[in-house]
Amino acid sequence: MTVLDDRIEMAESSGELTLDMLFEWLEKMPVPEGYKTEIVGGHIFMSPQRDTHWDIITDIYEQLRAKYPRRRIKSDVRIDYPGHLNGFATDVTALAEGAQKDDRGRWQYKDVEFIAEVISKGTAANDYGPKKTAYALAEVPVYLIVNPYTAEWHLHTLPKGGEYHAEVSFGFGDEIDLTGTVVDLVLKTDEFPRD
């Protein structure tokens, strides 16, 4: 048993398990290459990165570059969100101008302007449920869910009181008009691949 094992066991028995402990534990695990790992509500989720998933992420990233410099767009980078043990590694995150890391070297959810999550079968419930709630609590202005299985996208805006008050959904091929938001771009979806 390692010191880490002792600390996790002590934290579990005292009810003081933290995101840092969980991520430290994950770093010691043999996570397969190409898997995305995040913690949602204290539960660890690992999902393989598929070609379709990656192609959509890349397409969104490239379109965001029209407004955001490279250093303000993140993918699979840990950001802690409100709620019980929420350490997410979003598919695409755009940070506000002037965003700063905290004293522990982490980006802060208060600086997030845009999030895109591309659905994976095994973790879809998280994107539509607890993660959407956490993003609304964090008042992330624009949350986009892209579903390659249904070939649809779902845009959530106007967060207040822990929920989004505006939602628009259309199919691939229809543009995502973000001009009335802080993002102020139109994203094309006609080249999003389907699964």
Stockholm file with secondary structure:
# STOCKHOLM 1.0

chainA/1-195         MTVLDDRIEMAESSGELTLDMLFEWLEKMPVPEGYKTEIVGGHIFMSPQRDTHWDIITDIYEQLRAKYPRRRIKSDVRIDYPGHLNGFATDVTALAEGAQKDDRGRWQYKDVEFIAEVISKGTAANDYGPKKTAYALAEVPVYLIVNPYTAEWHLHTLPKGGEYHAEVSFGFGDEIDLTGTVVDLVLKTDEFPRD
#=GR chainA/1-195 SS CCHHHHHHHHHHHHTCCCHHHHHHHHHHSCCCTTEEEEEETTEEEEEECCHHHHHHHHHHHHHHTTTSCGGGEESSCEEEETTTTEEEECSEEEECTTCCCCTTSCCCGGGEEEEEEECCGGGHHHHHTHHHHHHHHTTCSEEEEEETTTTEEEEEEEEETTEEEEEEEEETTSCEECTTSSSCCEECCTTCCCC
#=GC SS_cons         CCHHHHHHHHHHHHTCCCHHHHHHHHHHSCCCTTEEEEEETTEEEEEECCHHHHHHHHHHHHHHTTTSCGGGEESSCEEEETTTTEEEECSEEEECTTCCCCTTSCCCGGGEEEEEEECCGGGHHHHHTHHHHHHHHTTCSEEEEEETTTTEEEEEEEEETTEEEEEEEEETTSCEECTTSSSCCEECCTTCCCC
//
